[in-house]
Amino acid sequence: MLAKTQIHSNSDARTNVAIVDTSTSHNSTGILTALSVNARGGLRLCEAIGTDEMSALEANTAWTIAGKGKRDPEQRFRECQQRCQRQEEGQQQRQCQQRCQQEYRREIEQEHQGTGGEETNPQKREENNPYLFESHRWMTGYRSSHGHLRVLEKFTQRSELFRGIEKFRVAVAEFEPQSFMMPHHTDGEAIYIVVRGQGTIGIANQDEKNSFNMEKGDAIRVPSGSTTYFINRDNKEKLFVYVLSKSAGLPGEVRQYFGAGGVNPESFYRAISSGILEKSFNERPLFGNRLGQFIVAPPEKFQQLRDLDVAIGFMNISQGAMVIPSINTRITGLILIVEGSGYFELQCPHLGSQKQGQGSSGEKRWQEEQEGNVHYQKVGFPVNVGDLVVVPVGHPMTFVANKGSNLRMVGFGINGQNSKVNFLVGKQSIWSDIETEAKELAFNMPTKEVEEIFQKQEESYFVPGPEQRERGEEGRWVQEHHLSSILDFVF
């Protein structure tokens, strides 16, 4: 079943959300190879990185992109990898690629020696902020002239704070116009969201084959073991897909197998049909106004998402606006920035506790809970296209769009069933439902002053950001700089 959802906003003419239900899964095994053909029948062997090489790349790999860092170390790294592909095979090839990686890391470390300071040392900055995965951290899994697949490192490799989502991995795939990704299957469940462009996905199981035409905002779930292929049908526009995978075996270990089962890949190419079975309906945004909109496909409404307990969400924030600080009651969000730039801020009790001293984290957390002594630390950072932000459950957070660009995001919500969004201020604030005496005791202020602060913000959901407020003071909302703190008053 295919279900489409549409929203309309002043920043984005139309965003579709489609959830596609597929048949039952079948497990199978195979050998990891990678092939790519374009839609006109040209065949080419991709530059494939095997599973062992992928594991070696997962730790602290930084892929330099235009405008960030020097290109010389990356260029030498790629040339080294290419030499390994041409000259070596098997175990020798893996050892060669590991040497390339070690040399690349040494060059990067040498570049940052002596710079000092948290802002100029990416490794130090990332240690202090585990929630941001900048675009250069996506690791290239497969690459050819027709497109590439990039995978993010295991979440627990970055921080033990992410132990609750250790079974999940995310990836992004980009297809050139008129390109074709060969049939493959994975040993884990997967959800694909089309972020940009349009294409066709084919899914084959034991007794049936189906193909689905997809466009921006469409999502599809593919059970473990299903053989899948993609085609970018467009002649000019690239196809960009955001992928969530849940491992069926070892946490975070999801593998792709190409050409397994001895099936002729061309048969899948010929099997594509122009028809598609779908059932459409309009879905209203979960919340929104003239400054932004947020729509969600929740697992309680879609059986295919319920099995994984994953929600899918899209958020558009108009330039210069922000979403009111809020808390998710169950969801841990994996949010990909797909358009524009802005700023993100959250309050974290884990990092705040770590700042208070050394010692066993378990013992310290137990001691603080017994003493009622929890320290919140503000974590704020700019976000750009290609960055991924992890928003842990229960952490107060907000996004702000920069002037001159709308901020568009797409996200997977782990543990999404029956999750609620609780706003901290505004008309829909959770504090409006709390008795005045309780608020007075909580903030140690007279009831009248507390009510004035919470009622001063008359709008809900999305409001003008700090940079849009030219004069006047609105409680704690107006900040002298970009967004020095929004959440300090509540926490």
N, C-alpha and C positions, 0 to 999 in steps of 0.2 A: 504494500500500500504506500502511496506517495501523498504526503499532505503538505500543502504550500501555505505559507503565511506571508502577508504583505504589510509593510508599513509605509507611511508617507511622511516626509519631513522636509524642512526648508534647506537641508544640507545634502540630502541624498534622495533623488527622485523616487527610487523604489528599492526596497530590500526584500528579497524573497527568502523564506525559510521552508525547506521541504525535508521531510523525514521519510525515508524509504525503508520499508520492512522487507527483509530478504529471507530466504529459506534456511533450514537448519544447517548446522556446521558439520564438516567432515574433516577429521585430522589426517594429515599425510606428511611425509617427509621428503627430502630431496637434497640436491647439491646446490650451493649458492653460486650462481653465475649471473651475469647481467647482459641483456641484449636490448638494443633499441632499434626500431625501424620507423621511418617516417610513413605518412599515410599513402605515399605513392609507391611504397614497396621497397625502398632502399634499406638495406640491412647493415648494421654496424655494431661492433662490440663496444660496449661502454667501458669506461674506466671504472672497474669494480673494486671496492675495498671489501675484503672478506670479513667474516665475523671476528677472527682474532685481531685483524688490523683495526677493526672498528673499536674493539675493547681498548687497544693501545692508544687510539686517538681520543678516547672519551675524557681523559684526565687533562684539564687545563689547556685544551686546544683552542687557539684563537685564529679565526679566519679573517684576515684583514679585508675591509671593504673600502670602496672609494670614499675618500675624505677622512678615513680613520687610520692613523698609523702609517708607517713606511711600508712600501710594497716589496722592497728588496728581499727581506727574509722569506716572505711568502713565495715570491717568484723562485727563489733558490730551492725552497721546500718542494714546490710542484715539479721542478725539473728533476730533483732527486727522486721523487716518487715515480715519475715517468721512466727514468732510467731503470728503476727496479722492475717496472712492468715489462720493459723490453728485454732486459738481460737476465732476469732471474725467474725461477719457478718454485712453487710449493713453499717449503719451510725457508729456503734461502731468500725467497721474495719477501716473506713476512719479516725476517730478520733485517733485510735491507731497508724495508719501510720503517721499521722501528728505529734504525739508526738515523734515518732522515728526520723522524719525529724528534729524537733526542737532540740532534744538532739544531733543529729549528727552535726548540725550547731554550737552548743555551743562548742562541742569538737574541731571542726576545728578552731573556733575563739580563743579558749584557746591556741591552738598550735602556733598561730601566734602572741599572745600577747607579747609585749616586744621585738619583733624582729626588728621593725622599718625599715625604708627604703623601697623604692618602689620596689626593686628587690626581696626582701624576703617576701613581702606581696602581694599575688596574687590578693586580692580584690582591693587594691590600684592600682596595676599595670593595672588591667582591667578597672578601672574607667578612667585612663588616656589614654587608648587605646581601644576604643569600636570596632575596626575593626577586631580583632583577637578573635576567639572562639576556645580555645585550646581543644584537644581531650577529656579531662576529663569533659567538659561541656555538652557532649551529655548525655541525660537522658534516662535511660532504660524504655521503654514502655511495652514491652513484652519480656519474656525470658524463655527458656526451654533448655533442653539438645540438642535440634535440631537446635537452633539458637536464634537470638534476633533482636529486632527492637529498635533503639535508635533515639530520637527526640531532636532537638535543641530548646532551649527556643525561645519565640517570639522575633523578632528583636527589636521591640519597648520597650520591657522589659529591653533590654540592653541600648538603647539610643534613644532619640527622633530624632536623626539624621536619623533614619531608618523609619520614618513615611511613606515615599514613597513606601516602600515594605512591609507594615504591613499586607497585605493580604496573604503573602507567608510564608510557613514554609518549613524546610528541615529535612530530616531524612536519616538514613542509616540502611540497613537491611543486616544481615549476616546469611547464611544458611549453616548448616553442610552438608557434602556429603550425598546424597540419602535422603534428608529431604523434607518435604512438608508443605507449609503454607496454612492453611484452607481457603476456599472461604470467601471473605469479600468484603465489599464495603465501600467507603468513601463519605462524603457529600461535597466533593470538587474535582476540577480537579487535575490530577497528571501526572507527567512525571517521568519515571523510566529510569535510565542509569545503565547498567551492567559495573561495574568497574573491576571486576575480576571473573573468572570462566565462567560457561555456565549453562543455565537452560531453563525451559519452563514456559511461562506465559500464563494462560488461561483467557479469557475475555468473559463474558456472558452478553447479554442484553435481551430485551423482546423476540425477535424472532430469535436470532442467538447466536451461540457460536463459538469462534475462539481460536486457540492456536498458539503460536509463539515460535520457538526455538531461543534463544538469546545467544550471547556470548559477550566477552569483547568489549566495545565500542558501543554496540547496545543500542538504546533508543526507548522507546515507550510511547505514550500519552494515558492515560485512562480517558475518560470523567467521570464526576460526576455521581455517582449512579451505575456505571458498577460493576458487581460482578467479582472479580479477585482472582486468586490463583497463587502460585509459586511452582515449583518443581526444586530442584537441581538434575540434572541427573547424575552428575559426581560421581564416586566411591571414589575419593580421594581429589579433590580440593573443597574448600569452594566457595560459590557463594556470591558475595558482590555487593549490589545495592545501588545507590545514588538516593534519591527521592526528588522531588520538588512538593509541594502541594499548590494550591491556594484555599482559603476558598470561599465558595459560600454565607455564611452568615456573622457572626461576623468576623472582621478582625483577621486573625491568628488562628481561631478556626476551625480545621479540625479533624473530628472524624472518626474512623474506626468501622465498625459493622461486627461482625462475625456471621454466621449462620442465617442471616435474611431471611425472606420470606418463611420459612418452607421448603426450598429445601434440599433434601438429599445431603450432601457434596460428598458422594461416586459417585454420578452420574457425577460430574465434573471430578473426578479422572478417571473414565472409558472413559470419552469423549475425552481424549487427543489423538490426532492423530499424526502420524509421518510426515505428509505433512505440508507444510507451503506455503502460497501465498506470493510471494515477487517479487519485481522489483529492480534489482541491477544496479548500475552504479558507476564509480570511481569518486571521488571528490578530487581535488588537494588541498593542504594546502593553507590557505589564505595567509600565508607568511612563509618562512623558509629558512634554509641553513644547512650547515654541523653541526652547533652547536645547532640546535633546530628547531622545527616545531610547527605550530599552525593551527588547522583546526576548521572550524565553520560550523554548520548547522544553517543557518539564517532563521528567520520566513518568509522572503519574498520569499524563495524558497520552503518552506514546509507549506502547508495549515494548517496542524494539529498543527504547532507551531505558526502560524500567529494568530490564535484565542486567544492565551494566550499572544502573543507578547513576546515570550521567545526564546532566542537563546541557542544553546548547543555548548560548545567548549572544545577542548582537547589541552593541551600544553605539549610538551616534551622539556626539556632543558638539554643538555649534561652536564656532571660533570664539575664544575668550570666555566661554561658559564653563561650568563645573557641575559635577553631580554632588548633591548634598552628602556629607559623610554618613556612612551606613555600616551595618553589620549583617553578614550572612549567617543564618542560624545553623546551617549544616554544610554548606558548600565550601570546598576548597577550589578556587578558580584558577584556571590556566589560561591567561588572557594574552592574546596575540595582537599587537598593534599593526593594523593593516593600512591605515591612512592617516596622515597628519602627524603632529607632534604635540607634546604637552608635558604634564607633570603629574606624578603619583605620590601619594603620601599615606602612610598607615602608622598605627600605634602598635608596637610589638612588646609584649611582656617578656618574651624569651630573651631577646637581645638586651632588654633593660636589666634583666636579672644577671646576665653574663657580665655586664659592666660593673656590677657591684662587688666583684671579687673573684677569686679563683677557687678551685676545689671541684669535687665530684658534682656534675650537673644534677644527678639524681638526688644526692643528699641535699644539695643546696635548694632544689625545688621543693623537697619535702619540708625542709626547715622553714622556707619562706611561706609555704602554705599554712604551717602550724602557727607562724607568727602573724599571718595576715599581711605580710610585707611583700607586695608585688610592685615592681618598678616597670613603668612603661617607657619605652624609648621611641621617639619619633624617627621614622625612616622615610626620607623623601628623596626623589631623584627624577630627572627628566626622562621621558620615554619618546622613542622614535620608531619609525616603520621597521618592522622586523624584530623588535624587542619582544620578549615574553616576560610577563609578570605573574608570579605566583602569589595569590591572595589567600592566606590560611583562613580557615573557618573561625568566626568570632572576632576577627581583627578589624577594628574600625579603620575605614579607608575612604579615599576620595581620588578622583581623576579631574584634572583641569586641562582644557584645550588651550593651546597657545593662540595669540592673536594672529589672524591671517590664515588659519588653517583649521578645518573641522577635524575632530579626533574620532576615528572609527576603529572599533575593536570587535573581535570575535573571540568567544571563549568556551571552553569546556568546564562544566561544573561537576566535580567529583562529589559523590554522595548528594545528589541533587533532589532526591524524592522528598517532597513536602518541606523543602527549604523555604524560608521566608527572608525578605529583606527588611530590616528594621532601620529606619532613619533616625538620626540623633537630634536633628533640629528641623525647623520648618513646620508647615501645617500638619504634616503626617508623622510628626515625631513621636517616637514611643513614649517620650516624657509627657506628652499631653494626656496619656492614660494613667499616669501615676499621681497619687494623691499629693496635694500641696505640702502636707506635713512631711511626707517621705522625702520630697525634693529638698525641703528646707534642711532636714537632718543630713541628707547626702552631701549637700554643697556647703553646709555651714554658713548659710546666708539667709536673710529674711525672705519670706515667701514672695513678696512683691518684686524684689530684685531678680530672683530666679525666674519668675514668670516673664518679666520684661526681656530678659536675655533670650529665652526660648521662643517668645512670641514676636520678637523683633523681625525675624525672617518670615515674611508673610507668604512666600512662594513655597512650592513643594518640588521635590525631585531634582530638577535642574535649575540653577540660578546663575546670574552673572558672576564671573570669577573675579578675584581680587584686582586684576589689571583693568577690568571694565568699570570699576567704581572710582570715579574721578575725584569726588570729594564726599564729605560726610563720613560718619562712623556708624557701623552696624554691629554693635557688640564686638565679638571676637572675630568677626568675619573679615574685616578689612585689615590687610597686612601691609607693612611698609615695603616689603620686598616681594619676591615671586609668590611664595606661599610659606612664610616662615613657620606658621603652625595654625591649623584649623581645629585640631582636636584637643589642644591643651586644656581648654576649659572643662570639657567633659571628663577627661582622664588626667 
